Amino acid sequence: MADVSILAGLGTEARDARSLELDRLSPEEFVALMNRFDREAAEAVAQAAPAIAAAIAAIAERMEAGGRLFYIGAGTSGRLGVLDASECPPTFGVDSELVQGIIAGGDRALRYAIEGAEDDDTAAAADLAARGFCAGDALVAISASGWAPYCAGGLSHAREIGALAIAMACNRGARISAFADIAIEAPTGPEMLSGSTRLKAGTATKMMLNMLSTGVMVRLGKVYGNLMVDVRATNVKLHDRAKRIVAAAAGCSADEAAGWLDRAGWDVKTAVCMAKTGCSREEAARRLSSAHGRLREALGE
């Protein structure tokens, strides 16, 4: 069991004088105060920007060489990692194995609290090994407090086998930072509801994970301009989005975009390449393959 005195000294565990009478506030006052606290999450993330940028570059380098990205964490932090990982396939057209989220206690912990799961400093290594985690991969261990033994154990394992180890916490001088190659620390400070790090710290964590996964995918060529050109058109909404993306990228009408998509087998990048160059589906596929999937390069721009 973690030393309570150590946890009590963390910024995320402190009490904030602004919310000492939280239970006396009107709904309007409550919302206004919480909005003030939430704005501080973005300010904390800004302080971590250099480390986040370094992590993006390092993860992308691993992935370009065939590696994968793994998130681990407990409780809210673990859930946010699983969420970010699960959004990558539909958004960027990647295999579900490329970005993986692992929560302490297993998938049941996504819905139910698994008491003590974060205190096991050996479980993460076993969880990662079960997924085939190896030296070419990258690990991001997420802990709002920066204390979780589960995360420290996972980072130690990553470094032992030569994988990239990245720590993400919402306190300065976080314990897990000592186990990492890159330490991302966004000091969010005390929560409005003392110690409830699903609030401001959770918001900051979601923002940082958004930056990591999106930044990495941009570097991997999954984006053209600000368009999701690797989106998978798997439902009505995404079919409509695919048409709008092709229309915007190729400068054509929605009807023309639909025609290009039909001819491209509903692959957005292929459709854009065909529309902008007039080439065949086979030639577009060849160009994209030679450019390692980077549409701008395939188009010679």
N, C-alpha and C positions, 0 to 999 in steps of 0.2 A: 504493500500500500504506500502511495506517495506520501512524503512528509508534508503535512498540512501547513506548517509554517512557511515552507518554500512556496506553495501555491498562494498563500495569503499575501506574499510580497509581489505578486505579478500585477501588472497594470490592468489586465482583463478581469482580475478578481477584486479590484478595489471598489469602494463606494464613491459615487459622484454626488457632490453636495447639491447639484441642481435637481436631483430626483429624490431627495430624502423624504419628501412628502408626496410621493407618487400616488399613494392611495387616497389622497385628498383632492386630486385634480379632476376637473370636469373633463368630459370627452374632448372638448375643443382644446383645452390646455394640454391634455395628454398627447394629442396628435401633434400639436405645435412643438412640444418638447421632443417627442420622438423624432420628428423631422430634423430638428437641430442635431441630435445625436447621429442620425443617419448620414448627414452631410459630412461628418467627421470621418466616415469610412473612406470616402474618396480622397480626403486629405492624407490619410494614413497610407493608402495605396500609392499616392504620388511619391511618398518618401522611399518606397520600395522599388521605384521605377528602374534604377540601374541594375539591381539584382534580377528583376523580372526580365529585362532585356537580355541580360547575360544568359539566363536560363533558356529563353526562346532560341537563341543562337546555338547553345550547346545541345538542346534537345533535337533541333532540326538537323544538326550535323550527325547525330546518332541515327536519326530516322533515314536520312539520305543514304546511310551505309547499311540500311536494312534493319535497324533497331526499332523497338517499340517504346511506348510511353505508358507507365503504370502510375496510378494514384493510389495511395493508401491513407487511411485515417480512421478515426473512431467517432461515433455519434454524428453530429451535424457535419463535421469536417469530412468524414467518410462518405456521408450521403451526398455532399456537394461534389466530391470527386467522382462518384459513380454517375451522378447526373451529367457532369461535363463530358465524361467518357462516352456516355450513351447518346449524346447529341452529335458526336463527330461523324458517325456513318451517314445519317441522312443529310447533314449539312455539307460535308466535304467528300462524300462518296467513297470513304475509306472502309476497309474491312473492319469488322467489329473487334478483331484481335489487335489492331494497331494501337488503339488507346483503350486501356482497361482500368476500371475502378474496382478497388478492393476495400471493403469495410470490415473493421474488426468485429468478429462475431459471426461473419457470414451474411448472406443475403437476408436472413430473418431480421438482422439488425437494421435493415432499411426501414422497417415498419415498427419494430419493437426495440426498446432499450435492452441491451445485453450487458448486464452489470458486470464490471470487472474486465471486460474484453480489452479495454485500452491499457490495462495494467500488465498484460502479458508481453514481456519483451522478447519472447522467442516465437510467438505466433506469426508475426509478419513474415519472417524468413520462410516458414513452412507454407504460408499462403502464397507467397511469391514463387516458391519452388514448384508448387502445384500448377502454376500457370506457365512454367517453363522460363521464368525470368532468368536472363543470362547477361554476360559481360557487355554485350552490345546494346543493351536496353538502358532506359532512363527511368528513374524513380523520383516521384514528387511525394514526400510525406507531409501530410497536412495536419496541423494541430493548432487550434486557436491559442491555447495557453503556451504551446511550445514545449510542453512537459511530457506528453504521452509516451510511456515506455514502448508501446506497440510501434510507434513511429521511429523512435530511437533505434529499436532493434532492426527494423526494416532498413534504415539508412546504413547501419553498421554492416548488415548483410550485403547491401549493394556495393559498398566500398570494398568489402573483402573479396568479392568476385570480379571487381573491376568495372562494374556498372556505374553510370552517372547518378550521384546522390544529391538531391535537392530538397531542402527543408523549407516549409512555408508555415509561418507563425504570425501571430498578431501581438507579439511582445518583443521588445528589444532584448538582446542577449538571451534569446530562447535556448533552453537546454538542448533541443534537437539540432540547433545550428552547429553545435560542436561536432556532430556526426556527419556533416554534409560537405560536399564540394562547393555548392552554392547555397547561401542562406538568404531566403527572402523573408524579411521582417517588416510587417506593417503595423506599427504601434497604435492600435485603435483606442487604447485606454479603457477606463471604466465603462461598463454598460449602464444603460438607464435602469434596467432591472439587474441589480448587482449579480455578477457572475454568469448571467445568461448569455453566453457567447454565441448562441444561435442568432442574436440580434445584430449589433454593429459589426462584431468580428465575423459573423457569418456573411454579412453583406460584403465586407471587404474581401473575404475569401472567394466569394462568387465572382467578384470583379477581377481578382487576380487570375483565377482559373480561366475566365473568359479571355483575358489577355494572353495567357500561355497557349492555350489550344488554338485560338484564332491566329496569333502571331506565328506559331509553328506552321500551321497549314498555309498561311500566306507565303512563307519562305519555301514551302514544298511545292508551290505552283498550283495550289488548289483554288486560287482566286485570280480573277482577271479584272483589273481596276478594283472596284468594290463589289463585284458580282460573284455569286456562288456558282461558278461554272462547273463544279463537280457535284451539284445537288442531284439527288436521286428522285426522279419523278414517280413516286410510289402511290400517290393519291390525287384526287381532283385538284386540291389546293396547290400541290407541288407541280402538277402538270401545267397549271396556269402560271405559276412562278417561272417554270422552265421557259415557257413561251415569252414571257416578259423579259427574261434574261437574254435570250437569243435576240429578241427585237432590239433591246438596248445596246447589246454588244455589236450587232451587225448593222444597226441603223435601218431596220426593215419593219414592216407592219407585223402585227400579231398573227395575221393569217399567213403571211409569208414565213414567219418564224415557225409556225406549226408545220408547214410544208417541209422546211429544212429538218425539223426534228423527226418527222416521219421518215424522211430519207436517211437520217442518221441513226435510226433505231432508238430515238429519244435519248441520245447521249448529247448533252448540251455543248461540250467542248467541240465535238465532231461537227455538230450543226453550225456552230459559229465559224469554225474553220472553213467549212464548205460554203457558207453564205458570204464570207468576206473574200474568199479567194476564187470561188467558182470551181473548186476542185471536186473530185469524186469522193465518196465515202472512204474508199480504200486509200486514196492519196492523203486525205485528212488524217486517217488513222496512222499512216506512215510518218507524216510530219510530226504528229503528237508523240509518237513513240520515240522518234529521233530527238525530240526536245524534252524527253523525260516527263511528258505530261504538261509542260509549261506552255499555255496557250499563246502568250505573247511571243515567246521564242518561235513557236510553230508558225506564227503569222509573219515572222521576220520584222517585228516592230521594235 
